[in-house]
Amino acid sequence: MLDFDKTGGLVPCIVQEEGTKDVLMLAYLNRESWEKSLETGYAHYYSRSRKSLWKKGETSGHLQEIREIRIDCDNDTVLFIVRQIGGSACHTGHKSCFYRTLQNKDVLVDNEE
């Protein structure tokens, strides 16, 4: 179903919170993490830095229960709509990885959550 060959083995996965529709993060899936996510109902991703599979929240407790999966028209991008268990999706402790706003082309400002 997903075209891993077109994307060099990794497919981008946008993660959105079910109730608020907030975009929580962007991660990558390989075949193994895709199959594990489908099998368990919890988000599993491929870490490009560690070069390994990881279950979101396995050590922090901030799990992502997959509620719906959408696949784009080219079969090369996925949207996970999740129930975020625990307060944060971001490793910094923020609810979303997109907690900063660019202002004046070169100044990043933290958003209040």
Biopython code that builds the backbone (N, CA, C, O; Angstrom):
import numpy as np
from Bio.PDB.StructureBuilder import StructureBuilder

atoms = [
    (1, "MET", "N", (0.819, -1.194, 0.000)),
    (1, "MET", "CA", (0.000, 0.000, 0.000)),
    (1, "MET", "C", (0.867, 1.265, 0.000)),
    (1, "MET", "O", (0.698, 2.121, -0.868)),
    (2, "LEU", "N", (1.776, 1.393, 0.943)),
    (2, "LEU", "CA", (2.688, 2.537, 0.944)),
    (2, "LEU", "C", (3.845, 2.272, -0.012)),
    (2, "LEU", "O", (4.319, 1.141, -0.123)),
    (3, "ASP", "N", (4.290, 3.299, -0.689)),
    (3, "ASP", "CA", (5.363, 3.161, -1.656)),
    (3, "ASP", "C", (6.710, 3.522, -1.023)),
    (3, "ASP", "O", (7.225, 4.624, -1.212)),
    (4, "PHE", "N", (7.264, 2.572, -0.272)),
    (4, "PHE", "CA", (8.548, 2.781, 0.388)),
    (4, "PHE", "C", (9.693, 2.880, -0.622)),
    (4, "PHE", "O", (10.696, 3.546, -0.365)),
    (5, "ASP", "N", (9.541, 2.220, -1.761)),
    (5, "ASP", "CA", (10.601, 2.243, -2.769)),
    (5, "ASP", "C", (10.785, 3.656, -3.341)),
    (5, "ASP", "O", (11.913, 4.084, -3.586)),
    (6, "LYS", "N", (9.690, 4.369, -3.550)),
    (6, "LYS", "CA", (9.745, 5.717, -4.108)),
    (6, "LYS", "C", (10.475, 6.683, -3.181)),
    (6, "LYS", "O", (11.086, 7.647, -3.642)),
    (7, "THR", "N", (10.411, 6.427, -1.880)),
    (7, "THR", "CA", (10.938, 7.369, -0.893)),
    (7, "THR", "C", (12.252, 6.915, -0.266)),
    (7, "THR", "O", (12.669, 7.456, 0.758)),
    (8, "GLY", "N", (12.894, 5.946, -0.859)),
    (8, "GLY", "CA", (14.170, 5.488, -0.324)),
    (8, "GLY", "C", (14.040, 4.676, 0.957)),
    (8, "GLY", "O", (14.998, 4.557, 1.721)),
    (9, "GLY", "N", (12.863, 4.123, 1.189)),
    (9, "GLY", "CA", (12.659, 3.250, 2.352)),
    (9, "GLY", "C", (12.036, 3.925, 3.557)),
    (9, "GLY", "O", (11.638, 3.244, 4.502)),
    (10, "LEU", "N", (11.942, 5.253, 3.549)),
    (10, "LEU", "CA", (11.329, 5.985, 4.664)),
    (10, "LEU", "C", (10.181, 6.850, 4.156)),
    (10, "LEU", "O", (10.320, 7.576, 3.171)),
    (11, "VAL", "N", (9.060, 6.760, 4.836)),
    (11, "VAL", "CA", (7.876, 7.534, 4.484)),
    (11, "VAL", "C", (7.611, 8.542, 5.601)),
    (11, "VAL", "O", (7.577, 8.156, 6.770)),
    (12, "PRO", "N", (7.419, 9.835, 5.271)),
    (12, "PRO", "CA", (7.081, 10.807, 6.302)),
    (12, "PRO", "C", (5.711, 10.519, 6.910)),
    (12, "PRO", "O", (4.778, 10.114, 6.217)),
    (13, "CYS", "N", (5.612, 10.736, 8.208)),
    (13, "CYS", "CA", (4.363, 10.515, 8.927)),
    (13, "CYS", "C", (4.047, 11.763, 9.743)),
    (13, "CYS", "O", (4.763, 12.090, 10.689)),
    (14, "ILE", "N", (2.990, 12.448, 9.381)),
    (14, "ILE", "CA", (2.507, 13.599, 10.130)),
    (14, "ILE", "C", (1.620, 13.051, 11.240)),
    (14, "ILE", "O", (0.820, 12.142, 11.017)),
    (15, "VAL", "N", (1.769, 13.612, 12.440)),
    (15, "VAL", "CA", (0.998, 13.126, 13.581)),
    (15, "VAL", "C", (0.120, 14.262, 14.098)),
    (15, "VAL", "O", (0.603, 15.339, 14.445)),
    (16, "GLN", "N", (-1.186, 13.990, 14.138)),
    (16, "GLN", "CA", (-2.165, 14.991, 14.535)),
    (16, "GLN", "C", (-2.971, 14.466, 15.718)),
    (16, "GLN", "O", (-3.336, 13.291, 15.763)),
    (17, "GLU", "N", (-3.243, 15.349, 16.671)),
    (17, "GLU", "CA", (-4.035, 14.961, 17.844)),
    (17, "GLU", "C", (-5.510, 14.891, 17.460)),
    (17, "GLU", "O", (-6.041, 15.778, 16.792)),
    (18, "GLU", "N", (-6.147, 13.828, 17.895)),
    (18, "GLU", "CA", (-7.529, 13.551, 17.509)),
    (18, "GLU", "C", (-8.500, 14.677, 17.889)),
    (18, "GLU", "O", (-9.234, 15.159, 17.027)),
    (19, "GLY", "N", (-8.520, 15.093, 19.122)),
    (19, "GLY", "CA", (-9.521, 16.053, 19.576)),
    (19, "GLY", "C", (-9.272, 17.478, 19.134)),
    (19, "GLY", "O", (-10.197, 18.168, 18.704)),
    (20, "THR", "N", (-8.039, 17.925, 19.234)),
    (20, "THR", "CA", (-7.723, 19.325, 18.949)),
    (20, "THR", "C", (-7.344, 19.579, 17.500)),
    (20, "THR", "O", (-7.397, 20.716, 17.030)),
    (21, "LYS", "N", (-6.964, 18.527, 16.794)),
    (21, "LYS", "CA", (-6.445, 18.620, 15.418)),
    (21, "LYS", "C", (-5.078, 19.299, 15.352)),
    (21, "LYS", "O", (-4.610, 19.642, 14.266)),
    (22, "ASP", "N", (-4.431, 19.496, 16.512)),
    (22, "ASP", "CA", (-3.080, 20.068, 16.532)),
    (22, "ASP", "C", (-2.109, 19.108, 15.862)),
    (22, "ASP", "O", (-2.205, 17.894, 16.039)),
    (23, "VAL", "N", (-1.174, 19.657, 15.091)),
    (23, "VAL", "CA", (-0.095, 18.845, 14.537)),
    (23, "VAL", "C", (0.940, 18.679, 15.651)),
    (23, "VAL", "O", (1.484, 19.663, 16.152)),
    (24, "LEU", "N", (1.204, 17.440, 16.028)),
    (24, "LEU", "CA", (2.100, 17.160, 17.140)),
    (24, "LEU", "C", (3.541, 16.979, 16.700)),
    (24, "LEU", "O", (4.457, 17.447, 17.377)),
    (25, "MET", "N", (3.754, 16.311, 15.585)),
    (25, "MET", "CA", (5.120, 16.008, 15.172)),
    (25, "MET", "C", (5.150, 15.469, 13.749)),
    (25, "MET", "O", (4.118, 15.168, 13.148)),
    (26, "LEU", "N", (6.353, 15.360, 13.241)),
    (26, "LEU", "CA", (6.620, 14.686, 11.984)),
    (26, "LEU", "C", (7.677, 13.633, 12.284)),
    (26, "LEU", "O", (8.704, 13.924, 12.896)),
    (27, "ALA", "N", (7.415, 12.417, 11.848)),
    (27, "ALA", "CA", (8.364, 11.324, 12.059)),
    (27, "ALA", "C", (8.444, 10.526, 10.757)),
    (27, "ALA", "O", (7.812, 10.870, 9.759)),
    (28, "TYR", "N", (9.225, 9.466, 10.792)),
    (28, "TYR", "CA", (9.391, 8.641, 9.596)),
    (28, "TYR", "C", (9.054, 7.196, 9.903)),
    (28, "TYR", "O", (9.282, 6.696, 11.005)),
    (29, "LEU", "N", (8.500, 6.540, 8.887)),
    (29, "LEU", "CA", (8.159, 5.122, 8.975)),
    (29, "LEU", "C", (9.002, 4.352, 7.971)),
    (29, "LEU", "O", (9.186, 4.787, 6.834)),
    (30, "ASN", "N", (9.512, 3.200, 8.404)),
    (30, "ASN", "CA", (10.020, 2.224, 7.448)),
    (30, "ASN", "C", (9.015, 1.069, 7.448)),
    (30, "ASN", "O", (8.016, 1.127, 8.165)),
    (31, "ARG", "N", (9.259, 0.040, 6.670)),
    (31, "ARG", "CA", (8.287, -1.059, 6.591)),
    (31, "ARG", "C", (8.028, -1.684, 7.957)),
    (31, "ARG", "O", (6.886, -1.989, 8.300)),
    (32, "GLU", "N", (9.085, -1.873, 8.732)),
    (32, "GLU", "CA", (8.949, -2.519, 10.037)),
    (32, "GLU", "C", (8.112, -1.679, 11.000)),
    (32, "GLU", "O", (7.233, -2.209, 11.680)),
    (33, "SER", "N", (8.377, -0.379, 11.063)),
    (33, "SER", "CA", (7.611, 0.474, 11.982)),
    (33, "SER", "C", (6.156, 0.605, 11.522)),
    (33, "SER", "O", (5.248, 0.683, 12.348)),
    (34, "TRP", "N", (5.938, 0.628, 10.216)),
    (34, "TRP", "CA", (4.581, 0.662, 9.658)),
    (34, "TRP", "C", (3.802, -0.588, 10.081)),
    (34, "TRP", "O", (2.681, -0.496, 10.582)),
    (35, "GLU", "N", (4.410, -1.744, 9.874)),
    (35, "GLU", "CA", (3.738, -3.001, 10.224)),
    (35, "GLU", "C", (3.496, -3.114, 11.728)),
    (35, "GLU", "O", (2.448, -3.596, 12.156)),
    (36, "LYS", "N", (4.461, -2.672, 12.523)),
    (36, "LYS", "CA", (4.319, -2.709, 13.983)),
    (36, "LYS", "C", (3.200, -1.774, 14.443)),
    (36, "LYS", "O", (2.444, -2.110, 15.354)),
    (37, "SER", "N", (3.096, -0.609, 13.818)),
    (37, "SER", "CA", (2.019, 0.336, 14.150)),
    (37, "SER", "C", (0.659, -0.265, 13.824)),
    (37, "SER", "O", (-0.277, -0.160, 14.617)),
    (38, "LEU", "N", (0.549, -0.891, 12.666)),
    (38, "LEU", "CA", (-0.713, -1.530, 12.281)),
    (38, "LEU", "C", (-1.055, -2.679, 13.225)),
    (38, "LEU", "O", (-2.210, -2.855, 13.611)),
    (39, "GLU", "N", (-0.054, -3.447, 13.585)),
    (39, "GLU", "CA", (-0.244, -4.621, 14.441)),
    (39, "GLU", "C", (-0.680, -4.255, 15.856)),
    (39, "GLU", "O", (-1.554, -4.910, 16.424)),
    (40, "THR", "N", (-0.077, -3.216, 16.428)),
    (40, "THR", "CA", (-0.305, -2.900, 17.838)),
    (40, "THR", "C", (-1.325, -1.791, 18.078)),
    (40, "THR", "O", (-1.916, -1.720, 19.155)),
    (41, "GLY", "N", (-1.539, -0.925, 17.088)),
    (41, "GLY", "CA", (-2.431, 0.212, 17.278)),
    (41, "GLY", "C", (-1.751, 1.392, 17.972)),
    (41, "GLY", "O", (-2.399, 2.387, 18.296)),
    (42, "TYR", "N", (-0.451, 1.276, 18.196)),
    (42, "TYR", "CA", (0.340, 2.355, 18.791)),
    (42, "TYR", "C", (1.432, 2.764, 17.813)),
    (42, "TYR", "O", (1.965, 1.940, 17.071)),
    (43, "ALA", "N", (1.757, 4.062, 17.829)),
    (43, "ALA", "CA", (2.713, 4.605, 16.874)),
    (43, "ALA", "C", (4.125, 4.077, 17.124)),
    (43, "ALA", "O", (4.655, 4.167, 18.231)),
    (44, "HIS", "N", (4.710, 3.533, 16.081)),
    (44, "HIS", "CA", (6.110, 3.114, 16.039)),
    (44, "HIS", "C", (6.754, 3.840, 14.867)),
    (44, "HIS", "O", (6.160, 3.940, 13.793)),
    (45, "TYR", "N", (7.941, 4.335, 15.064)),
    (45, "TYR", "CA", (8.620, 5.105, 14.034)),
    (45, "TYR", "C", (10.020, 4.569, 13.816)),
    (45, "TYR", "O", (10.507, 3.720, 14.563)),
    (46, "TYR", "N", (10.659, 5.087, 12.768)),
    (46, "TYR", "CA", (12.053, 4.769, 12.517)),
    (46, "TYR", "C", (12.881, 5.993, 12.877)),
    (46, "TYR", "O", (12.645, 7.080, 12.351)),
    (47, "SER", "N", (13.842, 5.823, 13.763)),
    (47, "SER", "CA", (14.729, 6.912, 14.160)),
    (47, "SER", "C", (15.888, 6.993, 13.175)),
    (47, "SER", "O", (16.682, 6.060, 13.055)),
    (48, "ARG", "N", (15.973, 8.114, 12.476)),
    (48, "ARG", "CA", (17.070, 8.297, 11.526)),
    (48, "ARG", "C", (18.401, 8.488, 12.244)),
    (48, "ARG", "O", (19.442, 8.085, 11.723)),
    (49, "SER", "N", (18.388, 9.093, 13.425)),
    (49, "SER", "CA", (19.645, 9.308, 14.155)),
    (49, "SER", "C", (20.157, 8.013, 14.797)),
    (49, "SER", "O", (21.356, 7.736, 14.769)),
    (50, "ARG", "N", (19.254, 7.230, 15.367)),
    (50, "ARG", "CA", (19.663, 5.965, 16.001)),
    (50, "ARG", "C", (19.663, 4.792, 15.025)),
    (50, "ARG", "O", (20.198, 3.720, 15.310)),
    (51, "LYS", "N", (19.047, 5.026, 13.867)),
    (51, "LYS", "CA", (18.919, 3.989, 12.844)),
    (51, "LYS", "C", (18.256, 2.731, 13.397)),
    (51, "LYS", "O", (18.738, 1.614, 13.212)),
    (52, "SER", "N", (17.125, 2.953, 14.087)),
    (52, "SER", "CA", (16.409, 1.823, 14.676)),
    (52, "SER", "C", (14.931, 2.153, 14.869)),
    (52, "SER", "O", (14.514, 3.311, 14.831)),
    (53, "LEU", "N", (14.172, 1.108, 15.074)),
    (53, "LEU", "CA", (12.749, 1.218, 15.357)),
    (53, "LEU", "C", (12.551, 1.750, 16.769)),
    (53, "LEU", "O", (13.319, 1.406, 17.668)),
    (54, "TRP", "N", (11.534, 2.586, 16.981)),
    (54, "TRP", "CA", (11.190, 3.019, 18.331)),
    (54, "TRP", "C", (9.685, 3.183, 18.474)),
    (54, "TRP", "O", (9.000, 3.664, 17.572)),
    (55, "LYS", "N", (9.204, 2.775, 19.616)),
    (55, "LYS", "CA", (7.798, 2.959, 19.953)),
    (55, "LYS", "C", (7.676, 4.296, 20.669)),
    (55, "LYS", "O", (8.320, 4.514, 21.695)),
    (56, "LYS", "N", (6.858, 5.187, 20.136)),
    (56, "LYS", "CA", (6.681, 6.504, 20.737)),
    (56, "LYS", "C", (6.158, 6.354, 22.165)),
    (56, "LYS", "O", (5.119, 5.737, 22.396)),
    (57, "GLY", "N", (6.894, 6.926, 23.114)),
    (57, "GLY", "CA", (6.482, 6.911, 24.512)),
    (57, "GLY", "C", (6.892, 5.694, 25.298)),
    (57, "GLY", "O", (6.503, 5.550, 26.457)),
    (58, "GLU", "N", (7.665, 4.818, 24.704)),
    (58, "GLU", "CA", (8.055, 3.581, 25.390)),
    (58, "GLU", "C", (8.809, 3.859, 26.691)),
    (58, "GLU", "O", (8.606, 3.160, 27.685)),
    (59, "THR", "N", (9.664, 4.858, 26.692)),
    (59, "THR", "CA", (10.395, 5.174, 27.926)),
    (59, "THR", "C", (9.753, 6.323, 28.697)),
    (59, "THR", "O", (9.828, 6.349, 29.925)),
    (60, "SER", "N", (9.124, 7.272, 28.004)),
    (60, "SER", "CA", (8.550, 8.448, 28.672)),
    (60, "SER", "C", (7.126, 8.224, 29.174)),
    (60, "SER", "O", (6.666, 8.923, 30.077)),
    (61, "GLY", "N", (6.431, 7.254, 28.592)),
    (61, "GLY", "CA", (5.029, 7.051, 28.929)),
    (61, "GLY", "C", (4.085, 7.899, 28.090)),
    (61, "GLY", "O", (2.869, 7.817, 28.261)),
    (62, "HIS", "N", (4.618, 8.706, 27.191)),
    (62, "HIS", "CA", (3.809, 9.578, 26.336)),
    (62, "HIS", "C", (3.483, 8.847, 25.033)),
    (62, "HIS", "O", (3.992, 9.191, 23.966)),
    (63, "LEU", "N", (2.636, 7.847, 25.143)),
    (63, "LEU", "CA", (2.288, 6.990, 24.017)),
    (63, "LEU", "C", (1.338, 7.682, 23.048)),
    (63, "LEU", "O", (0.669, 8.657, 23.392)),
    (64, "GLN", "N", (1.296, 7.157, 21.837)),
    (64, "GLN", "CA", (0.352, 7.638, 20.839)),
    (64, "GLN", "C", (-0.496, 6.469, 20.355)),
    (64, "GLN", "O", (-0.026, 5.595, 19.626)),
    (65, "GLU", "N", (-1.759, 6.475, 20.779)),
    (65, "GLU", "CA", (-2.699, 5.457, 20.332)),
    (65, "GLU", "C", (-3.285, 5.909, 18.994)),
    (65, "GLU", "O", (-3.888, 6.979, 18.907)),
    (66, "ILE", "N", (-3.112, 5.113, 17.976)),
    (66, "ILE", "CA", (-3.574, 5.476, 16.636)),
    (66, "ILE", "C", (-5.083, 5.294, 16.558)),
    (66, "ILE", "O", (-5.604, 4.210, 16.819)),
    (67, "ARG", "N", (-5.771, 6.359, 16.199)),
    (67, "ARG", "CA", (-7.225, 6.331, 16.085)),
    (67, "ARG", "C", (-7.683, 6.256, 14.629)),
    (67, "ARG", "O", (-8.747, 5.716, 14.327)),
    (68, "GLU", "N", (-6.863, 6.806, 13.733)),
    (68, "GLU", "CA", (-7.188, 6.796, 12.306)),
    (68, "GLU", "C", (-5.895, 6.957, 11.525)),
    (68, "GLU", "O", (-4.964, 7.629, 11.969)),
    (69, "ILE", "N", (-5.851, 6.334, 10.359)),
    (69, "ILE", "CA", (-4.693, 6.463, 9.470)),
    (69, "ILE", "C", (-5.191, 6.934, 8.115)),
    (69, "ILE", "O", (-6.134, 6.377, 7.552)),
    (70, "ARG", "N", (-4.543, 7.962, 7.606)),
    (70, "ARG", "CA", (-4.842, 8.452, 6.263)),
    (70, "ARG", "C", (-3.562, 8.397, 5.440)),
    (70, "ARG", "O", (-2.466, 8.647, 5.943)),
    (71, "ILE", "N", (-3.724, 8.066, 4.175)),
    (71, "ILE", "CA", (-2.591, 7.960, 3.262)),
    (71, "ILE", "C", (-2.822, 8.930, 2.111)),
    (71, "ILE", "O", (-3.927, 9.005, 1.573)),
    (72, "ASP", "N", (-1.793, 9.669, 1.733)),
    (72, "ASP", "CA", (-1.955, 10.673, 0.683)),
    (72, "ASP", "C", (-2.134, 10.027, -0.689)),
    (72, "ASP", "O", (-1.991, 8.815, -0.849)),
    (73, "CYS", "N", (-2.449, 10.864, -1.665)),
    (73, "CYS", "CA", (-2.789, 10.409, -3.014)),
    (73, "CYS", "C", (-1.641, 9.707, -3.732)),
    (73, "CYS", "O", (-1.886, 8.922, -4.648)),
    (74, "ASP", "N", (-0.396, 9.967, -3.339)),
    (74, "ASP", "CA", (0.767, 9.341, -3.976)),
    (74, "ASP", "C", (1.268, 8.110, -3.218)),
    (74, "ASP", "O", (2.253, 7.493, -3.624)),
    (75, "ASN", "N", (0.611, 7.755, -2.140)),
    (75, "ASN", "CA", (1.007, 6.606, -1.300)),
    (75, "ASN", "C", (2.410, 6.753, -0.737)),
    (75, "ASN", "O", (3.114, 5.763, -0.538)),
    (76, "ASP", "N", (2.824, 8.020, -0.474)),
    (76, "ASP", "CA", (4.176, 8.191, 0.054)),
    (76, "ASP", "C", (4.248, 9.112, 1.278)),
    (76, "ASP", "O", (5.331, 9.539, 1.678)),
    (77, "THR", "N", (3.093, 9.412, 1.862)),
    (77, "THR", "CA", (3.029, 10.172, 3.106)),
    (77, "THR", "C", (1.832, 9.678, 3.906)),
    (77, "THR", "O", (0.779, 9.368, 3.350)),
    (78, "VAL", "N", (2.012, 9.611, 5.221)),
    (78, "VAL", "CA", (0.970, 9.078, 6.102)),
    (78, "VAL", "C", (0.578, 10.142, 7.116)),
    (78, "VAL", "O", (1.404, 10.946, 7.545)),
    (79, "LEU", "N", (-0.685, 10.133, 7.489)),
    (79, "LEU", "CA", (-1.185, 10.951, 8.585)),
    (79, "LEU", "C", (-1.717, 10.011, 9.651)),
    (79, "LEU", "O", (-2.665, 9.262, 9.415)),
    (80, "PHE", "N", (-1.097, 10.053, 10.836)),
    (80, "PHE", "CA", (-1.629, 9.335, 11.991)),
    (80, "PHE", "C", (-2.447, 10.331, 12.794)),
    (80, "PHE", "O", (-1.933, 11.371, 13.206)),
    (81, "ILE", "N", (-3.697, 10.024, 13.014)),
    (81, "ILE", "CA", (-4.516, 10.791, 13.952)),
    (81, "ILE", "C", (-4.516, 9.981, 15.237)),
    (81, "ILE", "O", (-4.959, 8.833, 15.256)),
    (82, "VAL", "N", (-4.017, 10.586, 16.316)),
    (82, "VAL", "CA", (-3.731, 9.829, 17.531)),
    (82, "VAL", "C", (-4.423, 10.408, 18.756)),
    (82, "VAL", "O", (-4.809, 11.576, 18.795)),
    (83, "ARG", "N", (-4.562, 9.550, 19.743)),
    (83, "ARG", "CA", (-4.876, 9.992, 21.100)),
    (83, "ARG", "C", (-3.537, 10.051, 21.814)),
    (83, "ARG", "O", (-2.907, 9.024, 22.066)),
    (84, "GLN", "N", (-3.113, 11.259, 22.136)),
    (84, "GLN", "CA", (-1.828, 11.448, 22.808)),
    (84, "GLN", "C", (-2.006, 11.115, 24.283)),
    (84, "GLN", "O", (-2.750, 11.788, 24.997)),
    (85, "ILE", "N", (-1.326, 10.089, 24.724)),
    (85, "ILE", "CA", (-1.381, 9.674, 26.123)),
    (85, "ILE", "C", (-0.184, 10.300, 26.822)),
    (85, "ILE", "O", (0.957, 10.084, 26.415)),
    (86, "GLY", "N", (-0.437, 11.064, 27.859)),
    (86, "GLY", "CA", (0.624, 11.845, 28.476)),
    (86, "GLY", "C", (0.601, 13.230, 27.863)),
    (86, "GLY", "O", (-0.042, 13.446, 26.836)),
    (87, "GLY", "N", (1.274, 14.139, 28.464)),
    (87, "GLY", "CA", (1.153, 15.532, 28.086)),
    (87, "GLY", "C", (1.921, 15.987, 26.880)),
    (87, "GLY", "O", (1.589, 17.029, 26.314)),
    (88, "SER", "N", (2.942, 15.257, 26.452)),
    (88, "SER", "CA", (3.776, 15.827, 25.396)),
    (88, "SER", "C", (4.134, 14.810, 24.320)),
    (88, "SER", "O", (4.352, 13.628, 24.584)),
    (89, "ALA", "N", (4.184, 15.321, 23.105)),
    (89, "ALA", "CA", (4.661, 14.523, 21.972)),
    (89, "ALA", "C", (6.127, 14.827, 21.699)),
    (89, "ALA", "O", (6.844, 14.002, 21.133)),
    (90, "CYS", "N", (6.571, 16.017, 22.103)),
    (90, "CYS", "CA", (7.933, 16.468, 21.810)),
    (90, "CYS", "C", (8.910, 16.023, 22.898)),
    (90, "CYS", "O", (8.566, 16.009, 24.080)),
    (91, "HIS", "N", (10.112, 15.665, 22.500)),
    (91, "HIS", "CA", (11.128, 15.242, 23.471)),
    (91, "HIS", "C", (11.563, 16.381, 24.395)),
    (91, "HIS", "O", (12.210, 16.142, 25.415)),
    (92, "THR", "N", (11.204, 17.633, 24.034)),
    (92, "THR", "CA", (11.537, 18.782, 24.889)),
    (92, "THR", "C", (10.547, 18.955, 26.037)),
    (92, "THR", "O", (10.755, 19.775, 26.930)),
    (93, "GLY", "N", (9.460, 18.169, 26.003)),
    (93, "GLY", "CA", (8.427, 18.297, 27.019)),
    (93, "GLY", "C", (7.235, 19.125, 26.575)),
    (93, "GLY", "O", (6.254, 19.229, 27.312)),
    (94, "HIS", "N", (7.295, 19.716, 25.389)),
    (94, "HIS", "CA", (6.169, 20.475, 24.857)),
    (94, "HIS", "C", (5.128, 19.519, 24.288)),
    (94, "HIS", "O", (5.432, 18.393, 23.894)),
    (95, "LYS", "N", (3.900, 20.002, 24.258)),
    (95, "LYS", "CA", (2.804, 19.198, 23.705)),
    (95, "LYS", "C", (3.082, 18.833, 22.243)),
    (95, "LYS", "O", (2.852, 17.698, 21.827)),
    (96, "SER", "N", (3.575, 19.798, 21.475)),
    (96, "SER", "CA", (3.848, 19.617, 20.054)),
    (96, "SER", "C", (5.306, 19.969, 19.766)),
    (96, "SER", "O", (5.900, 20.800, 20.453)),
    (97, "CYS", "N", (5.863, 19.344, 18.767)),
    (97, "CYS", "CA", (7.208, 19.710, 18.331)),
    (97, "CYS", "C", (7.207, 21.089, 17.667)),
    (97, "CYS", "O", (8.261, 21.706, 17.510)),
    (98, "PHE", "N", (6.044, 21.563, 17.283)),
    (98, "PHE", "CA", (5.917, 22.848, 16.602)),
    (98, "PHE", "C", (5.481, 23.928, 17.601)),
    (98, "PHE", "O", (4.429, 24.546, 17.442)),
    (99, "TYR", "N", (6.293, 24.138, 18.610)),
    (99, "TYR", "CA", (5.964, 25.078, 19.679)),
    (99, "TYR", "C", (6.626, 26.443, 19.487)),
    (99, "TYR", "O", (6.471, 27.325, 20.331)),
    (100, "ARG", "N", (7.358, 26.626, 18.395)),
    (100, "ARG", "CA", (8.037, 27.901, 18.148)),
    (100, "ARG", "C", (7.477, 28.573, 16.901)),
    (100, "ARG", "O", (7.070, 27.906, 15.950)),
    (101, "THR", "N", (7.462, 29.895, 16.921)),
    (101, "THR", "CA", (6.986, 30.679, 15.790)),
    (101, "THR", "C", (8.140, 31.529, 15.262)),
    (101, "THR", "O", (8.865, 32.159, 16.032)),
    (102, "LEU", "N", (8.296, 31.538, 13.953)),
    (102, "LEU", "CA", (9.318, 32.373, 13.330)),
    (102, "LEU", "C", (8.767, 33.782, 13.162)),
    (102, "LEU", "O", (7.704, 33.980, 12.574)),
    (103, "GLN", "N", (9.499, 34.752, 13.684)),
    (103, "GLN", "CA", (9.109, 36.151, 13.551)),
    (103, "GLN", "C", (10.289, 36.933, 12.983)),
    (103, "GLN", "O", (11.444, 36.651, 13.303)),
    (104, "ASN", "N", (9.997, 37.891, 12.159)),
    (104, "ASN", "CA", (11.025, 38.762, 11.569)),
    (104, "ASN", "C", (12.103, 37.979, 10.823)),
    (104, "ASN", "O", (13.259, 38.401, 10.807)),
    (105, "LYS", "N", (11.765, 36.892, 10.228)),
    (105, "LYS", "CA", (12.625, 36.069, 9.378)),
    (105, "LYS", "C", (13.796, 35.395, 10.079)),
    (105, "LYS", "O", (14.428, 34.520, 9.486)),
    (106, "ASP", "N", (14.109, 35.762, 11.305)),
    (106, "ASP", "CA", (15.276, 35.154, 11.946)),
    (106, "ASP", "C", (15.144, 34.995, 13.461)),
    (106, "ASP", "O", (16.119, 34.643, 14.125)),
    (107, "VAL", "N", (13.975, 35.244, 14.010)),
    (107, "VAL", "CA", (13.789, 35.151, 15.456)),
    (107, "VAL", "C", (12.743, 34.082, 15.759)),
    (107, "VAL", "O", (11.601, 34.165, 15.305)),
    (108, "LEU", "N", (13.151, 33.082, 16.529)),
    (108, "LEU", "CA", (12.218, 32.059, 16.971)),
    (108, "LEU", "C", (11.672, 32.434, 18.344)),
    (108, "LEU", "O", (12.427, 32.771, 19.256)),
    (109, "VAL", "N", (10.354, 32.372, 18.475)),
    (109, "VAL", "CA", (9.705, 32.721, 19.733)),
    (109, "VAL", "C", (8.927, 31.506, 20.213)),
    (109, "VAL", "O", (8.140, 30.931, 19.461)),
    (110, "ASP", "N", (9.147, 31.111, 21.471)),
    (110, "ASP", "CA", (8.375, 30.016, 22.049)),
    (110, "ASP", "C", (6.934, 30.442, 22.250)),
    (110, "ASP", "O", (6.668, 31.543, 22.732)),
    (111, "ASN", "N", (6.008, 29.575, 21.882)),
    (111, "ASN", "CA", (4.588, 29.835, 22.100)),
    (111, "ASN", "C", (4.215, 29.380, 23.506)),
    (111, "ASN", "O", (4.758, 28.398, 24.011)),
    (112, "GLU", "N", (3.317, 30.075, 24.114)),
    (112, "GLU", "CA", (2.780, 29.648, 25.400)),
    (112, "GLU", "C", (1.772, 28.540, 25.132)),
    (112, "GLU", "O", (0.962, 28.642, 24.211)),
    (113, "GLU", "N", (1.819, 27.490, 25.929)),
    (113, "GLU", "CA", (0.842, 26.406, 25.770)),
    (113, "GLU", "C", (-0.093, 26.386, 26.937)),
    (113, "GLU", "O", (-0.992, 25.546, 26.994)),
]
sb = StructureBuilder()
sb.init_structure("model")
sb.init_model(0)
sb.init_chain("A")
sb.init_seg("    ")
for serial, (resi, resn, name, xyz) in enumerate(atoms, 1):
    if name == "N":
        sb.init_residue(resn, " ", resi, " ")
    sb.init_atom(name, np.array(xyz, "f"), 0.0, 1.0, " ", f" {name:<3s}", serial, name[0])
structure = sb.get_structure()
